[in-house]
Amino acid sequence: MKAVALTRYLPIDDPHSLVDVELEKPTATGHDILVRVEAVSVNPVDTKVRSPKPQVEAQPKVLGYDAAGVVETVGEAVTRFKPGDAVYYAGDITRSGSNAQFQLVDERIVGRKPASLDFAQAAALPLTTITAWELLFDRMPYAIDNGGEGKSLLVIAGAGGVGSIAIQLAKRAGFTVIATASRQDTIDWCKAMGADHVVNHREPLGPQLKALGFDTVDAALNLADTDRYWTDLGELLAPLGHVGLIVEPRGELRIGDPYKAKSIGIHWEMMFARPRFRTADMGEQGALLDRVADLIDAGQLRGTLTGTLSPINAANLREAHRRLESGTTIGKLVLAGW
Ligand SMILES: NC(=O)c1ccc[n+]([C@@H]2O[C@H](COP(=O)([O-])OP(=O)(O)OC[C@H]3O[C@@H](n4cnc5c(N)ncnc54)[C@H](OP(=O)(O)O)[C@@H]3O)[C@@H](O)[C@H]2O)c1
């Protein structure tokens, strides 16, 4: 089968940073399904895993943590899917990735593809949606339906992949959403995703929020830079508020006052935790993707795809990584077809 892989960790402008390879088609056993991959998305995790370092892989390493495709074969323990089913999933960072014509994935972290989306649109969703959903509804104390009623939520990096779906999920849960964006294109996109207000994360946040009538916010999702906004969020969050984090800090975070004085809940989300540690509830990830497919098909959530490169090959994946590394992409970039 065709795949795109690396053996060395090189800058993306090096043509050897991601290369086209031929690999053996894997076989599904146990809870695994073998998926014929039709479309994949790229995420900052791909560029972080690929980041330059001296390490060399003995075997080609396949990246890619977002896919949509069709079930080809199933392992003997599989109960949720059968050959021919259309599916979407993020997968497991400890296993071979989705940048391959066929991929093994545990059925428990797979959802049925939304019927109203094509494969490219579906591939844009899983990783970011799992992240935003688990953060808001599993880690932070908000109920999926109406848990944000009467509350304000600041979403830092509203136009990014995670922000685009977080805004929609938060609006659906009833929050008043204040997103952050720094350019006209990203401001417009945040509004299209449903944000009630947009403030600029390149300017001090407090005065902009005050001008909109918010002395404090009830909750905040920092989806961009944990260290940079830590002090400001400590000031801006209301007593008994909650902050959600998804990005590894560069330095140490002071978790005492004002966070302690205000009893602010600090919540980490790592969307690979369930598959990586094979938690007893890992099936919740498949269930949430099914629920999201229903919400998409019912018109209550919309896709976040903004660009598609075709076919899925090393040259196009290098271009996709290059764009992601700029830190300025809007919504999701997908590669489709072989
Ligand atoms: N822990 C987890 O489970 C998990 C899951 C998914 C993602 N992540 C991490 O979360 C981060 C965001 O992921 P993503 O997919 O949403 O990224 P993304 O799509 O690449 O985000 C791009 C957006 O980020 C905004 N941005 C860039 N620098 C910023 C800054 N300093 N402050 C605020 N906004 C900024 C940009 O908006 P403007 O152009 O308007 O400035 C741009 O629209 C990445 O570090 C990723 O690795 C973690």
The ligand as an SDF file (V2000), in Angstrom:
LIG
                    3D

 48 52  0  0  0  0  0  0  0  0999 V2000
   -3.9510   18.4000   24.2910 N   0  0  0  0  0  0  0  0  0  0  0  0
   -4.6430   18.0440   23.2240 C   0  0  0  0  0  0  0  0  0  0  0  0
   -5.3680   17.0310   23.2750 O   0  0  0  0  0  0  0  0  0  0  0  0
   -4.5810   18.8540   21.9690 C   0  0  0  0  0  0  0  0  0  0  0  0
   -5.4590   18.5680   20.9300 C   0  0  0  0  0  0  0  0  0  0  0  0
   -5.4460   19.3740   19.8000 C   0  0  0  0  0  0  0  0  0  0  0  0
   -4.5500   20.4300   19.7060 C   0  0  0  0  0  0  0  0  0  0  0  0
   -3.6700   20.6260   20.7090 N   0  0  0  0  0  0  0  0  0  0  0  0
   -2.7370   21.7620   20.6310 C   0  0  0  0  0  0  0  0  0  0  0  0
   -3.5240   22.9430   20.6710 O   0  0  0  0  0  0  0  0  0  0  0  0
   -2.9270   23.9500   19.8700 C   0  0  0  0  0  0  0  0  0  0  0  0
   -3.9600   24.4690   18.8870 C   0  0  0  0  0  0  0  0  0  0  0  0
   -4.3010   23.4550   17.9670 O   0  0  0  0  0  0  0  0  0  0  0  0
   -5.1430   23.8310   16.6640 P   0  0  0  0  0  0  0  0  0  0  0  0
   -5.2820   22.6080   15.8540 O   0  0  0  0  0  0  0  0  0  0  0  0
   -6.3680   24.5920   17.0280 O   0  0  0  0  0  0  0  0  0  0  0  0
   -4.1010   24.8420   15.9840 O   0  0  0  0  0  0  0  0  0  0  0  0
   -4.1960   25.6960   14.6530 P   0  0  0  0  0  0  0  0  0  0  0  0
   -5.4020   25.3040   13.8660 O   0  0  0  0  0  0  0  0  0  0  0  0
   -2.8790   25.6290   13.9990 O   0  0  0  0  0  0  0  0  0  0  0  0
   -4.4170   27.1890   15.2300 O   0  0  0  0  0  0  0  0  0  0  0  0
   -4.2320   28.2610   14.3630 C   0  0  0  0  0  0  0  0  0  0  0  0
   -4.8320   29.5300   14.9680 C   0  0  0  0  0  0  0  0  0  0  0  0
   -4.1430   29.8540   16.1640 O   0  0  0  0  0  0  0  0  0  0  0  0
   -4.2000   31.2610   16.3500 C   0  0  0  0  0  0  0  0  0  0  0  0
   -2.9980   31.6570   17.0880 N   0  0  0  0  0  0  0  0  0  0  0  0
   -1.7170   31.5330   16.6730 C   0  0  0  0  0  0  0  0  0  0  0  0
   -0.8860   32.0130   17.6290 N   0  0  0  0  0  0  0  0  0  0  0  0
   -1.6620   32.4190   18.6740 C   0  0  0  0  0  0  0  0  0  0  0  0
   -1.4140   33.0170   19.9390 C   0  0  0  0  0  0  0  0  0  0  0  0
   -0.1800   33.2680   20.3830 N   0  0  0  0  0  0  0  0  0  0  0  0
   -2.4710   33.3080   20.7240 N   0  0  0  0  0  0  0  0  0  0  0  0
   -3.7280   33.0490   20.3290 C   0  0  0  0  0  0  0  0  0  0  0  0
   -4.0240   32.5100   19.1390 N   0  0  0  0  0  0  0  0  0  0  0  0
   -3.0200   32.2020   18.3240 C   0  0  0  0  0  0  0  0  0  0  0  0
   -4.2460   31.8480   14.9670 C   0  0  0  0  0  0  0  0  0  0  0  0
   -5.1660   32.9290   14.9740 O   0  0  0  0  0  0  0  0  0  0  0  0
   -4.7600   34.3780   14.3580 P   0  0  0  0  0  0  0  0  0  0  0  0
   -4.2240   34.0920   12.9800 O   0  0  0  0  0  0  0  0  0  0  0  0
   -6.0190   35.1510   14.3940 O   0  0  0  0  0  0  0  0  0  0  0  0
   -3.6910   34.9650   15.2710 O   0  0  0  0  0  0  0  0  0  0  0  0
   -4.7240   30.6990   14.0550 C   0  0  0  0  0  0  0  0  0  0  0  0
   -5.9960   30.9180   13.4920 O   0  0  0  0  0  0  0  0  0  0  0  0
   -1.6840   23.3070   19.2380 C   0  0  0  0  0  0  0  0  0  0  0  0
   -0.5570   23.6170   20.0380 O   0  0  0  0  0  0  0  0  0  0  0  0
   -1.9850   21.8250   19.3340 C   0  0  0  0  0  0  0  0  0  0  0  0
   -0.8200   21.0150   19.3400 O   0  0  0  0  0  0  0  0  0  0  0  0
   -3.6720   19.8840   21.8530 C   0  0  0  0  0  0  0  0  0  0  0  0
  1  2  1  0
  2  3  2  0
  2  4  1  0
  4  5  1  0
  4 48  2  0
  5  6  2  0
  6  7  1  0
  7  8  2  0
  8  9  1  0
  8 48  1  0
  9 10  1  0
  9 46  1  0
 10 11  1  0
 11 12  1  0
 11 44  1  0
 12 13  1  0
 13 14  1  0
 14 15  2  0
 14 16  1  0
 14 17  1  0
 17 18  1  0
 18 19  2  0
 18 20  1  0
 18 21  1  0
 21 22  1  0
 22 23  1  0
 23 24  1  0
 23 42  1  0
 24 25  1  0
 25 26  1  0
 25 36  1  0
 26 27  1  0
 26 35  1  0
 27 28  2  0
 28 29  1  0
 29 30  1  0
 29 35  2  0
 30 31  1  0
 30 32  2  0
 32 33  1  0
 33 34  2  0
 34 35  1  0
 36 37  1  0
 36 42  1  0
 37 38  1  0
 38 39  2  0
 38 40  1  0
 38 41  1  0
 42 43  1  0
 44 45  1  0
 44 46  1  0
 46 47  1  0
M  CHG  2   8   1  16  -1
M  END
$$$$
